[in-house]
Amino acid sequence: MRVTTDFWISSLMRRVFSGGGFAAIVRRGSAEAGAVFFILRGRGGELTLYGPAAQAAYDAARPDDRRFGLVMTAASEDALAERLAREQRFDSDVWVVELELGAQPLETLITVSV
């Protein structure tokens, strides 16, 4: 059984904070469901966007896992904002969470599919 998106994001944010990082909800989607996008802001200001992985990336043995893939590495905040606006027009339940990672690498927080 999959936990609600609201609960899952709260748990993720606590893990980020416990590792010395920062997390903020930029856009709150449906509490029960909704696609989740992560904006990673590097120490030098570089932006990276991760979103739901393609359906083919899911493992039949663990269908409830949330998997994410690289969507874009943005050259500017405007490019990132435009991409997220397109996603929001497609799915009004979308979540957007911004992360500044602390000591832990991204792969310890979310499952990244290649």
Biopython code that builds the backbone (N, CA, C, O; Angstrom):
import numpy as np
from Bio.PDB.StructureBuilder import StructureBuilder

atoms = [
    (1, "MET", "N", (0.843, -1.174, 0.000)),
    (1, "MET", "CA", (0.000, 0.000, 0.000)),
    (1, "MET", "C", (0.895, 1.245, 0.000)),
    (1, "MET", "O", (1.839, 1.339, 0.784)),
    (2, "ARG", "N", (0.601, 2.162, -0.852)),
    (2, "ARG", "CA", (1.371, 3.401, -0.974)),
    (2, "ARG", "C", (0.842, 4.441, 0.014)),
    (2, "ARG", "O", (-0.368, 4.619, 0.156)),
    (3, "VAL", "N", (1.764, 5.122, 0.691)),
    (3, "VAL", "CA", (1.355, 6.191, 1.608)),
    (3, "VAL", "C", (0.941, 7.415, 0.797)),
    (3, "VAL", "O", (1.269, 7.529, -0.384)),
    (4, "THR", "N", (0.224, 8.319, 1.434)),
    (4, "THR", "CA", (-0.211, 9.523, 0.727)),
    (4, "THR", "C", (0.995, 10.381, 0.359)),
    (4, "THR", "O", (2.045, 10.301, 0.997)),
    (5, "THR", "N", (0.837, 11.184, -0.654)),
    (5, "THR", "CA", (1.917, 12.062, -1.098)),
    (5, "THR", "C", (2.274, 13.056, 0.001)),
    (5, "THR", "O", (3.453, 13.334, 0.224)),
    (6, "ASP", "N", (1.290, 13.583, 0.676)),
    (6, "ASP", "CA", (1.518, 14.534, 1.759)),
    (6, "ASP", "C", (2.408, 13.925, 2.845)),
    (6, "ASP", "O", (3.363, 14.560, 3.292)),
    (7, "PHE", "N", (2.103, 12.715, 3.264)),
    (7, "PHE", "CA", (2.880, 12.021, 4.290)),
    (7, "PHE", "C", (4.288, 11.721, 3.790)),
    (7, "PHE", "O", (5.259, 11.910, 4.522)),
    (8, "TRP", "N", (4.406, 11.256, 2.549)),
    (8, "TRP", "CA", (5.701, 10.898, 1.974)),
    (8, "TRP", "C", (6.612, 12.119, 1.890)),
    (8, "TRP", "O", (7.794, 12.031, 2.224)),
    (9, "ILE", "N", (6.081, 13.248, 1.451)),
    (9, "ILE", "CA", (6.888, 14.468, 1.346)),
    (9, "ILE", "C", (7.285, 14.972, 2.727)),
    (9, "ILE", "O", (8.412, 15.434, 2.904)),
    (10, "SER", "N", (6.396, 14.898, 3.705)),
    (10, "SER", "CA", (6.746, 15.304, 5.073)),
    (10, "SER", "C", (7.911, 14.473, 5.598)),
    (10, "SER", "O", (8.829, 15.008, 6.220)),
    (11, "SER", "N", (7.873, 13.194, 5.353)),
    (11, "SER", "CA", (8.953, 12.310, 5.777)),
    (11, "SER", "C", (10.266, 12.655, 5.073)),
    (11, "SER", "O", (11.322, 12.704, 5.704)),
    (12, "LEU", "N", (10.191, 12.889, 3.780)),
    (12, "LEU", "CA", (11.381, 13.258, 3.014)),
    (12, "LEU", "C", (11.988, 14.559, 3.537)),
    (12, "LEU", "O", (13.206, 14.663, 3.681)),
    (13, "MET", "N", (11.154, 15.534, 3.815)),
    (13, "MET", "CA", (11.644, 16.823, 4.304)),
    (13, "MET", "C", (12.345, 16.669, 5.654)),
    (13, "MET", "O", (13.370, 17.308, 5.892)),
    (14, "ARG", "N", (11.810, 15.840, 6.528)),
    (14, "ARG", "CA", (12.456, 15.599, 7.827)),
    (14, "ARG", "C", (13.842, 14.982, 7.631)),
    (14, "ARG", "O", (14.790, 15.345, 8.328)),
    (15, "ARG", "N", (13.958, 14.040, 6.674)),
    (15, "ARG", "CA", (15.267, 13.418, 6.410)),
    (15, "ARG", "C", (16.253, 14.435, 5.848)),
    (15, "ARG", "O", (17.435, 14.403, 6.189)),
    (16, "VAL", "N", (15.780, 15.334, 4.991)),
    (16, "VAL", "CA", (16.659, 16.380, 4.442)),
    (16, "VAL", "C", (17.148, 17.287, 5.561)),
    (16, "VAL", "O", (18.344, 17.566, 5.648)),
    (17, "PHE", "N", (16.247, 17.750, 6.416)),
    (17, "PHE", "CA", (16.626, 18.632, 7.524)),
    (17, "PHE", "C", (17.581, 17.929, 8.489)),
    (17, "PHE", "O", (18.518, 18.548, 8.994)),
    (18, "SER", "N", (17.348, 16.638, 8.748)),
    (18, "SER", "CA", (18.217, 15.916, 9.686)),
    (18, "SER", "C", (19.630, 15.751, 9.140)),
    (18, "SER", "O", (20.569, 15.552, 9.911)),
    (19, "GLY", "N", (19.795, 15.832, 7.820)),
    (19, "GLY", "CA", (21.112, 15.749, 7.207)),
    (19, "GLY", "C", (21.766, 17.094, 6.984)),
    (19, "GLY", "O", (22.794, 17.179, 6.312)),
    (20, "GLY", "N", (21.188, 18.147, 7.536)),
    (20, "GLY", "CA", (21.770, 19.476, 7.409)),
    (20, "GLY", "C", (21.365, 20.220, 6.155)),
    (20, "GLY", "O", (21.952, 21.252, 5.832)),
    (21, "GLY", "N", (20.365, 19.711, 5.439)),
    (21, "GLY", "CA", (19.900, 20.364, 4.222)),
    (21, "GLY", "C", (18.676, 21.225, 4.474)),
    (21, "GLY", "O", (18.282, 21.467, 5.615)),
    (22, "PHE", "N", (18.088, 21.677, 3.384)),
    (22, "PHE", "CA", (16.900, 22.522, 3.443)),
    (22, "PHE", "C", (15.892, 21.998, 2.431)),
    (22, "PHE", "O", (16.264, 21.559, 1.343)),
    (23, "ALA", "N", (14.619, 22.046, 2.792)),
    (23, "ALA", "CA", (13.548, 21.623, 1.893)),
    (23, "ALA", "C", (12.353, 22.540, 2.081)),
    (23, "ALA", "O", (12.035, 22.940, 3.201)),
    (24, "ALA", "N", (11.693, 22.870, 0.977)),
    (24, "ALA", "CA", (10.507, 23.718, 1.036)),
    (24, "ALA", "C", (9.519, 23.279, -0.028)),
    (24, "ALA", "O", (9.901, 22.938, -1.147)),
    (25, "ILE", "N", (8.259, 23.290, 0.331)),
    (25, "ILE", "CA", (7.211, 22.987, -0.641)),
    (25, "ILE", "C", (6.937, 24.266, -1.410)),
    (25, "ILE", "O", (6.516, 25.270, -0.836)),
    (26, "VAL", "N", (7.177, 24.223, -2.712)),
    (26, "VAL", "CA", (6.945, 25.371, -3.587)),
    (26, "VAL", "C", (5.491, 25.382, -4.037)),
    (26, "VAL", "O", (4.857, 26.434, -4.123)),
    (27, "ARG", "N", (4.977, 24.186, -4.324)),
    (27, "ARG", "CA", (3.579, 24.048, -4.743)),
    (27, "ARG", "C", (3.021, 22.770, -4.148)),
    (27, "ARG", "O", (3.588, 21.691, -4.322)),
    (28, "ARG", "N", (1.918, 22.897, -3.452)),
    (28, "ARG", "CA", (1.268, 21.748, -2.819)),
    (28, "ARG", "C", (0.175, 21.222, -3.739)),
    (28, "ARG", "O", (-0.717, 21.959, -4.160)),
    (29, "GLY", "N", (0.265, 19.932, -4.040)),
    (29, "GLY", "CA", (-0.745, 19.289, -4.870)),
    (29, "GLY", "C", (-1.765, 18.576, -4.002)),
    (29, "GLY", "O", (-1.972, 18.934, -2.843)),
    (30, "SER", "N", (-2.387, 17.583, -4.566)),
    (30, "SER", "CA", (-3.370, 16.787, -3.843)),
    (30, "SER", "C", (-2.691, 16.044, -2.700)),
    (30, "SER", "O", (-1.614, 15.479, -2.885)),
    (31, "ALA", "N", (-3.305, 16.038, -1.527)),
    (31, "ALA", "CA", (-2.714, 15.366, -0.361)),
    (31, "ALA", "C", (-2.623, 13.857, -0.567)),
    (31, "ALA", "O", (-1.704, 13.215, -0.060)),
    (32, "GLU", "N", (-3.562, 13.296, -1.301)),
    (32, "GLU", "CA", (-3.593, 11.855, -1.486)),
    (32, "GLU", "C", (-2.688, 11.380, -2.614)),
    (32, "GLU", "O", (-2.116, 10.292, -2.540)),
    (33, "ALA", "N", (-2.559, 12.176, -3.635)),
    (33, "ALA", "CA", (-1.806, 11.742, -4.816)),
    (33, "ALA", "C", (-1.278, 12.971, -5.535)),
    (33, "ALA", "O", (-1.369, 14.091, -5.032)),
    (34, "GLY", "N", (-0.740, 12.751, -6.684)),
    (34, "GLY", "CA", (-0.198, 13.846, -7.471)),
    (34, "GLY", "C", (1.265, 13.603, -7.779)),
    (34, "GLY", "O", (2.007, 13.084, -6.945)),
    (35, "ALA", "N", (1.670, 13.974, -8.957)),
    (35, "ALA", "CA", (3.066, 13.822, -9.361)),
    (35, "ALA", "C", (3.931, 14.751, -8.518)),
    (35, "ALA", "O", (3.498, 15.838, -8.135)),
    (36, "VAL", "N", (5.154, 14.316, -8.231)),
    (36, "VAL", "CA", (6.078, 15.108, -7.424)),
    (36, "VAL", "C", (7.288, 15.475, -8.279)),
    (36, "VAL", "O", (7.884, 14.625, -8.941)),
    (37, "PHE", "N", (7.635, 16.758, -8.248)),
    (37, "PHE", "CA", (8.827, 17.251, -8.929)),
    (37, "PHE", "C", (9.746, 17.859, -7.882)),
    (37, "PHE", "O", (9.291, 18.518, -6.947)),
    (38, "PHE", "N", (11.036, 17.633, -8.046)),
    (38, "PHE", "CA", (12.033, 18.178, -7.137)),
    (38, "PHE", "C", (12.934, 19.140, -7.883)),
    (38, "PHE", "O", (13.455, 18.826, -8.953)),
    (39, "ILE", "N", (13.110, 20.318, -7.303)),
    (39, "ILE", "CA", (14.098, 21.282, -7.796)),
    (39, "ILE", "C", (15.287, 21.155, -6.857)),
    (39, "ILE", "O", (15.159, 21.378, -5.653)),
    (40, "LEU", "N", (16.438, 20.799, -7.400)),
    (40, "LEU", "CA", (17.660, 20.766, -6.601)),
    (40, "LEU", "C", (18.454, 22.012, -6.896)),
    (40, "LEU", "O", (18.770, 22.315, -8.047)),
    (41, "ARG", "N", (18.769, 22.721, -5.852)),
    (41, "ARG", "CA", (19.559, 23.937, -5.989)),
    (41, "ARG", "C", (20.930, 23.643, -5.403)),
    (41, "ARG", "O", (21.075, 23.387, -4.207)),
    (42, "GLY", "N", (21.929, 23.685, -6.271)),
    (42, "GLY", "CA", (23.295, 23.440, -5.831)),
    (42, "GLY", "C", (23.865, 24.635, -5.094)),
    (42, "GLY", "O", (23.293, 25.725, -5.123)),
    (43, "ARG", "N", (24.976, 24.431, -4.443)),
    (43, "ARG", "CA", (25.608, 25.509, -3.671)),
    (43, "ARG", "C", (26.030, 26.673, -4.557)),
    (43, "ARG", "O", (26.113, 27.811, -4.095)),
    (44, "GLY", "N", (26.299, 26.390, -5.833)),
    (44, "GLY", "CA", (26.679, 27.452, -6.763)),
    (44, "GLY", "C", (25.491, 28.076, -7.473)),
    (44, "GLY", "O", (25.671, 28.929, -8.342)),
    (45, "GLY", "N", (24.261, 27.659, -7.112)),
    (45, "GLY", "CA", (23.059, 28.223, -7.711)),
    (45, "GLY", "C", (22.524, 27.437, -8.896)),
    (45, "GLY", "O", (21.484, 27.795, -9.449)),
    (46, "GLU", "N", (23.223, 26.356, -9.304)),
    (46, "GLU", "CA", (22.740, 25.575, -10.440)),
    (46, "GLU", "C", (21.432, 24.855, -10.070)),
    (46, "GLU", "O", (21.237, 24.433, -8.930)),
    (47, "LEU", "N", (20.553, 24.729, -11.058)),
    (47, "LEU", "CA", (19.229, 24.147, -10.855)),
    (47, "LEU", "C", (19.096, 22.849, -11.631)),
    (47, "LEU", "O", (19.511, 22.757, -12.787)),
    (48, "THR", "N", (18.516, 21.852, -10.988)),
    (48, "THR", "CA", (18.246, 20.572, -11.628)),
    (48, "THR", "C", (16.825, 20.178, -11.260)),
    (48, "THR", "O", (16.406, 20.339, -10.113)),
    (49, "LEU", "N", (16.083, 19.662, -12.236)),
    (49, "LEU", "CA", (14.700, 19.263, -12.003)),
    (49, "LEU", "C", (14.563, 17.754, -12.181)),
    (49, "LEU", "O", (14.965, 17.194, -13.201)),
    (50, "TYR", "N", (13.988, 17.109, -11.169)),
    (50, "TYR", "CA", (13.667, 15.686, -11.225)),
    (50, "TYR", "C", (12.161, 15.543, -11.166)),
    (50, "TYR", "O", (11.480, 16.294, -10.467)),
    (51, "GLY", "N", (11.639, 14.559, -11.915)),
    (51, "GLY", "CA", (10.206, 14.308, -11.921)),
    (51, "GLY", "C", (9.938, 12.821, -11.945)),
    (51, "GLY", "O", (10.873, 12.021, -11.921)),
    (52, "PRO", "N", (8.674, 12.440, -11.991)),
    (52, "PRO", "CA", (8.326, 11.020, -11.994)),
    (52, "PRO", "C", (9.011, 10.297, -13.145)),
    (52, "PRO", "O", (9.065, 10.791, -14.271)),
    (53, "ALA", "N", (9.534, 9.114, -12.834)),
    (53, "ALA", "CA", (10.204, 8.305, -13.853)),
    (53, "ALA", "C", (9.173, 7.731, -14.814)),
    (53, "ALA", "O", (7.985, 7.643, -14.504)),
    (54, "ALA", "N", (9.652, 7.348, -15.969)),
    (54, "ALA", "CA", (8.781, 6.694, -16.962)),
    (54, "ALA", "C", (8.245, 5.385, -16.383)),
    (54, "ALA", "O", (8.906, 4.750, -15.562)),
    (55, "GLN", "N", (7.080, 4.995, -16.801)),
    (55, "GLN", "CA", (6.441, 3.782, -16.286)),
    (55, "GLN", "C", (7.318, 2.549, -16.449)),
    (55, "GLN", "O", (7.259, 1.637, -15.625)),
    (56, "ALA", "N", (8.124, 2.509, -17.495)),
    (56, "ALA", "CA", (8.999, 1.363, -17.744)),
    (56, "ALA", "C", (10.087, 1.226, -16.678)),
    (56, "ALA", "O", (10.690, 0.159, -16.558)),
    (57, "ALA", "N", (10.349, 2.264, -15.914)),
    (57, "ALA", "CA", (11.401, 2.232, -14.891)),
    (57, "ALA", "C", (10.948, 1.539, -13.608)),
    (57, "ALA", "O", (11.773, 1.276, -12.733)),
    (58, "TYR", "N", (9.669, 1.243, -13.478)),
    (58, "TYR", "CA", (9.168, 0.649, -12.251)),
    (58, "TYR", "C", (9.416, -0.849, -12.231)),
    (58, "TYR", "O", (9.373, -1.520, -13.262)),
    (59, "ASP", "N", (9.673, -1.352, -11.044)),
    (59, "ASP", "CA", (9.962, -2.760, -10.831)),
    (59, "ASP", "C", (8.663, -3.474, -10.453)),
    (59, "ASP", "O", (7.948, -3.038, -9.551)),
    (60, "ALA", "N", (8.366, -4.567, -11.146)),
    (60, "ALA", "CA", (7.130, -5.296, -10.864)),
    (60, "ALA", "C", (7.117, -5.860, -9.446)),
    (60, "ALA", "O", (6.047, -6.047, -8.867)),
    (61, "ALA", "N", (8.276, -6.128, -8.887)),
    (61, "ALA", "CA", (8.355, -6.664, -7.528)),
    (61, "ALA", "C", (8.073, -5.595, -6.475)),
    (61, "ALA", "O", (7.668, -5.912, -5.357)),
    (62, "ARG", "N", (8.291, -4.316, -6.837)),
    (62, "ARG", "CA", (8.057, -3.220, -5.892)),
    (62, "ARG", "C", (7.273, -2.106, -6.590)),
    (62, "ARG", "O", (7.805, -1.015, -6.794)),
    (63, "PRO", "N", (6.024, -2.367, -6.956)),
    (63, "PRO", "CA", (5.261, -1.383, -7.737)),
    (63, "PRO", "C", (4.890, -0.112, -6.976)),
    (63, "PRO", "O", (4.519, 0.883, -7.598)),
    (64, "ASP", "N", (4.982, -0.122, -5.642)),
    (64, "ASP", "CA", (4.599, 1.055, -4.861)),
    (64, "ASP", "C", (5.746, 2.030, -4.632)),
    (64, "ASP", "O", (5.535, 3.112, -4.084)),
    (65, "ASP", "N", (6.950, 1.664, -5.040)),
    (65, "ASP", "CA", (8.089, 2.589, -4.895)),
    (65, "ASP", "C", (7.868, 3.819, -5.758)),
    (65, "ASP", "O", (7.310, 3.731, -6.852)),
    (66, "ARG", "N", (8.300, 4.940, -5.270)),
    (66, "ARG", "CA", (8.269, 6.177, -6.065)),
    (66, "ARG", "C", (9.636, 6.311, -6.710)),
    (66, "ARG", "O", (10.657, 6.298, -6.023)),
    (67, "ARG", "N", (9.656, 6.440, -8.022)),
    (67, "ARG", "CA", (10.906, 6.566, -8.759)),
    (67, "ARG", "C", (10.914, 7.882, -9.515)),
    (67, "ARG", "O", (9.877, 8.370, -9.964)),
    (68, "PHE", "N", (12.114, 8.450, -9.646)),
    (68, "PHE", "CA", (12.262, 9.758, -10.273)),
    (68, "PHE", "C", (13.381, 9.721, -11.297)),
    (68, "PHE", "O", (14.316, 8.926, -11.198)),
    (69, "GLY", "N", (13.262, 10.596, -12.279)),
    (69, "GLY", "CA", (14.275, 10.714, -13.312)),
    (69, "GLY", "C", (14.620, 12.172, -13.548)),
    (69, "GLY", "O", (13.848, 13.073, -13.223)),
    (70, "LEU", "N", (15.791, 12.386, -14.119)),
    (70, "LEU", "CA", (16.227, 13.737, -14.451)),
    (70, "LEU", "C", (15.346, 14.280, -15.566)),
    (70, "LEU", "O", (15.199, 13.651, -16.614)),
    (71, "VAL", "N", (14.768, 15.436, -15.340)),
    (71, "VAL", "CA", (13.916, 16.079, -16.338)),
    (71, "VAL", "C", (14.710, 17.131, -17.099)),
    (71, "VAL", "O", (14.670, 17.185, -18.328)),
    (72, "MET", "N", (15.429, 17.962, -16.360)),
    (72, "MET", "CA", (16.232, 19.000, -17.018)),
    (72, "MET", "C", (17.239, 19.597, -16.055)),
    (72, "MET", "O", (17.049, 19.616, -14.838)),
    (73, "THR", "N", (18.305, 20.077, -16.643)),
    (73, "THR", "CA", (19.256, 20.906, -15.919)),
    (73, "THR", "C", (19.054, 22.295, -16.494)),
    (73, "THR", "O", (19.356, 22.545, -17.661)),
    (74, "ALA", "N", (18.546, 23.186, -15.677)),
    (74, "ALA", "CA", (18.129, 24.501, -16.170)),
    (74, "ALA", "C", (19.282, 25.493, -16.160)),
    (74, "ALA", "O", (20.090, 25.542, -15.233)),
    (75, "ALA", "N", (19.323, 26.268, -17.209)),
    (75, "ALA", "CA", (20.298, 27.342, -17.289)),
    (75, "ALA", "C", (19.798, 28.563, -16.529)),
    (75, "ALA", "O", (20.586, 29.418, -16.125)),
    (76, "SER", "N", (18.489, 28.640, -16.338)),
    (76, "SER", "CA", (17.935, 29.813, -15.662)),
    (76, "SER", "C", (16.671, 29.439, -14.899)),
    (76, "SER", "O", (16.051, 28.405, -15.149)),
    (77, "GLU", "N", (16.313, 30.297, -13.979)),
    (77, "GLU", "CA", (15.071, 30.119, -13.223)),
    (77, "GLU", "C", (13.864, 30.200, -14.155)),
    (77, "GLU", "O", (12.869, 29.505, -13.946)),
    (78, "ASP", "N", (13.950, 31.050, -15.187)),
    (78, "ASP", "CA", (12.838, 31.211, -16.133)),
    (78, "ASP", "C", (12.554, 29.920, -16.892)),
    (78, "ASP", "O", (11.396, 29.544, -17.074)),
    (79, "ALA", "N", (13.616, 29.238, -17.336)),
    (79, "ALA", "CA", (13.436, 27.978, -18.066)),
    (79, "ALA", "C", (12.792, 26.926, -17.170)),
    (79, "ALA", "O", (11.921, 26.173, -17.605)),
    (80, "LEU", "N", (13.226, 26.885, -15.928)),
    (80, "LEU", "CA", (12.668, 25.938, -14.976)),
    (80, "LEU", "C", (11.200, 26.269, -14.691)),
    (80, "LEU", "O", (10.358, 25.371, -14.649)),
    (81, "ALA", "N", (10.896, 27.540, -14.498)),
    (81, "ALA", "CA", (9.525, 27.966, -14.215)),
    (81, "ALA", "C", (8.596, 27.643, -15.383)),
    (81, "ALA", "O", (7.453, 27.235, -15.174)),
    (82, "GLU", "N", (9.081, 27.823, -16.604)),
    (82, "GLU", "CA", (8.270, 27.499, -17.792)),
    (82, "GLU", "C", (7.968, 26.006, -17.854)),
    (82, "GLU", "O", (6.841, 25.611, -18.153)),
    (83, "ARG", "N", (8.959, 25.183, -17.577)),
    (83, "ARG", "CA", (8.755, 23.737, -17.608)),
    (83, "ARG", "C", (7.744, 23.317, -16.548)),
    (83, "ARG", "O", (6.867, 22.497, -16.820)),
    (84, "LEU", "N", (7.857, 23.864, -15.357)),
    (84, "LEU", "CA", (6.918, 23.519, -14.296)),
    (84, "LEU", "C", (5.514, 24.037, -14.601)),
    (84, "LEU", "O", (4.529, 23.391, -14.245)),
    (85, "ALA", "N", (5.413, 25.183, -15.250)),
    (85, "ALA", "CA", (4.097, 25.715, -15.642)),
    (85, "ALA", "C", (3.423, 24.771, -16.628)),
    (85, "ALA", "O", (2.215, 24.550, -16.541)),
    (86, "ARG", "N", (4.179, 24.214, -17.561)),
    (86, "ARG", "CA", (3.619, 23.235, -18.510)),
    (86, "ARG", "C", (3.121, 22.004, -17.772)),
    (86, "ARG", "O", (2.051, 21.481, -18.085)),
    (87, "GLU", "N", (3.890, 21.536, -16.792)),
    (87, "GLU", "CA", (3.478, 20.363, -16.017)),
    (87, "GLU", "C", (2.205, 20.656, -15.235)),
    (87, "GLU", "O", (1.325, 19.801, -15.141)),
    (88, "GLN", "N", (2.099, 21.861, -14.670)),
    (88, "GLN", "CA", (0.926, 22.225, -13.881)),
    (88, "GLN", "C", (-0.320, 22.364, -14.747)),
    (88, "GLN", "O", (-1.427, 22.081, -14.288)),
    (89, "ARG", "N", (-0.151, 22.797, -15.997)),
    (89, "ARG", "CA", (-1.304, 22.863, -16.910)),
    (89, "ARG", "C", (-1.789, 21.457, -17.240)),
    (89, "ARG", "O", (-2.984, 21.240, -17.435)),
    (90, "PHE", "N", (-0.871, 20.509, -17.302)),
    (90, "PHE", "CA", (-1.204, 19.116, -17.611)),
    (90, "PHE", "C", (-1.821, 18.417, -16.400)),
    (90, "PHE", "O", (-2.776, 17.653, -16.543)),
    (91, "ASP", "N", (-1.276, 18.676, -15.204)),
    (91, "ASP", "CA", (-1.726, 18.005, -13.985)),
    (91, "ASP", "C", (-1.836, 19.034, -12.870)),
    (91, "ASP", "O", (-0.819, 19.504, -12.359)),
    (92, "SER", "N", (-3.042, 19.385, -12.491)),
    (92, "SER", "CA", (-3.232, 20.414, -11.460)),
    (92, "SER", "C", (-2.902, 19.904, -10.057)),
    (92, "SER", "O", (-2.828, 20.701, -9.122)),
    (93, "ASP", "N", (-2.703, 18.599, -9.890)),
    (93, "ASP", "CA", (-2.375, 18.024, -8.581)),
    (93, "ASP", "C", (-0.876, 17.910, -8.339)),
    (93, "ASP", "O", (-0.460, 17.296, -7.356)),
    (94, "VAL", "N", (-0.061, 18.483, -9.207)),
    (94, "VAL", "CA", (1.387, 18.327, -9.127)),
    (94, "VAL", "C", (1.966, 19.013, -7.881)),
    (94, "VAL", "O", (1.527, 20.092, -7.486)),
    (95, "TRP", "N", (2.953, 18.361, -7.280)),
    (95, "TRP", "CA", (3.710, 18.905, -6.159)),
    (95, "TRP", "C", (5.056, 19.379, -6.674)),
    (95, "TRP", "O", (5.627, 18.760, -7.572)),
    (96, "VAL", "N", (5.572, 20.472, -6.118)),
    (96, "VAL", "CA", (6.921, 20.938, -6.429)),
    (96, "VAL", "C", (7.625, 21.189, -5.097)),
    (96, "VAL", "O", (7.158, 21.971, -4.269)),
    (97, "VAL", "N", (8.755, 20.510, -4.907)),
    (97, "VAL", "CA", (9.519, 20.624, -3.671)),
    (97, "VAL", "C", (10.938, 21.041, -4.031)),
    (97, "VAL", "O", (11.569, 20.432, -4.894)),
    (98, "GLU", "N", (11.436, 22.078, -3.370)),
    (98, "GLU", "CA", (12.808, 22.518, -3.610)),
    (98, "GLU", "C", (13.697, 21.970, -2.508)),
    (98, "GLU", "O", (13.361, 22.038, -1.326)),
    (99, "LEU", "N", (14.847, 21.422, -2.918)),
    (99, "LEU", "CA", (15.793, 20.821, -1.980)),
    (99, "LEU", "C", (17.172, 21.447, -2.123)),
    (99, "LEU", "O", (17.648, 21.701, -3.229)),
    (100, "GLU", "N", (17.789, 21.684, -1.006)),
    (100, "GLU", "CA", (19.216, 21.982, -0.946)),
    (100, "GLU", "C", (19.778, 20.884, -0.055)),
    (100, "GLU", "O", (19.576, 20.887, 1.159)),
    (101, "LEU", "N", (20.481, 19.951, -0.670)),
    (101, "LEU", "CA", (20.941, 18.774, 0.055)),
    (101, "LEU", "C", (22.028, 19.124, 1.053)),
    (101, "LEU", "O", (22.865, 19.994, 0.813)),
    (102, "GLY", "N", (21.994, 18.438, 2.160)),
    (102, "GLY", "CA", (23.027, 18.604, 3.175)),
    (102, "GLY", "C", (24.099, 17.553, 2.966)),
    (102, "GLY", "O", (24.716, 17.481, 1.903)),
    (103, "ALA", "N", (24.315, 16.744, 3.983)),
    (103, "ALA", "CA", (25.375, 15.745, 3.958)),
    (103, "ALA", "C", (25.025, 14.529, 3.103)),
    (103, "ALA", "O", (25.923, 13.888, 2.556)),
    (104, "GLN", "N", (23.752, 14.202, 2.980)),
    (104, "GLN", "CA", (23.377, 12.990, 2.276)),
    (104, "GLN", "C", (23.225, 13.223, 0.769)),
    (104, "GLN", "O", (22.755, 14.283, 0.355)),
    (105, "PRO", "N", (23.614, 12.253, -0.045)),
    (105, "PRO", "CA", (23.394, 12.372, -1.487)),
    (105, "PRO", "C", (21.926, 12.163, -1.838)),
    (105, "PRO", "O", (21.178, 11.560, -1.070)),
    (106, "LEU", "N", (21.525, 12.656, -2.986)),
    (106, "LEU", "CA", (20.142, 12.570, -3.446)),
    (106, "LEU", "C", (19.634, 11.123, -3.453)),
    (106, "LEU", "O", (18.492, 10.857, -3.079)),
    (107, "GLU", "N", (20.487, 10.200, -3.878)),
    (107, "GLU", "CA", (20.076, 8.798, -4.021)),
    (107, "GLU", "C", (19.713, 8.135, -2.694)),
    (107, "GLU", "O", (19.077, 7.081, -2.692)),
    (108, "THR", "N", (20.102, 8.729, -1.570)),
    (108, "THR", "CA", (19.685, 8.177, -0.271)),
    (108, "THR", "C", (18.309, 8.683, 0.127)),
    (108, "THR", "O", (17.693, 8.157, 1.054)),
    (109, "LEU", "N", (17.825, 9.706, -0.575)),
    (109, "LEU", "CA", (16.519, 10.288, -0.253)),
    (109, "LEU", "C", (15.416, 9.797, -1.179)),
    (109, "LEU", "O", (14.306, 9.511, -0.730)),
    (110, "ILE", "N", (15.717, 9.700, -2.463)),
    (110, "ILE", "CA", (14.733, 9.254, -3.446)),
    (110, "ILE", "C", (15.379, 8.219, -4.371)),
    (110, "ILE", "O", (16.603, 8.153, -4.481)),
    (111, "THR", "N", (14.553, 7.423, -5.024)),
    (111, "THR", "CA", (15.045, 6.447, -5.980)),
    (111, "THR", "C", (15.128, 7.109, -7.348)),
    (111, "THR", "O", (14.111, 7.494, -7.925)),
    (112, "VAL", "N", (16.346, 7.238, -7.860)),
    (112, "VAL", "CA", (16.576, 7.881, -9.154)),
    (112, "VAL", "C", (16.800, 6.799, -10.196)),
    (112, "VAL", "O", (17.713, 5.984, -10.062)),
    (113, "SER", "N", (15.975, 6.786, -11.230)),
    (113, "SER", "CA", (16.119, 5.833, -12.335)),
    (113, "SER", "C", (16.986, 6.448, -13.410)),
    (113, "SER", "O", (16.909, 7.646, -13.682)),
    (114, "VAL", "N", (17.792, 5.633, -14.005)),
    (114, "VAL", "CA", (18.685, 6.121, -15.067)),
    (114, "VAL", "C", (18.060, 5.911, -16.406)),
    (114, "VAL", "O", (18.656, 6.256, -17.426)),
]
sb = StructureBuilder()
sb.init_structure("model")
sb.init_model(0)
sb.init_chain("A")
sb.init_seg("    ")
for serial, (resi, resn, name, xyz) in enumerate(atoms, 1):
    if name == "N":
        sb.init_residue(resn, " ", resi, " ")
    sb.init_atom(name, np.array(xyz, "f"), 0.0, 1.0, " ", f" {name:<3s}", serial, name[0])
structure = sb.get_structure()
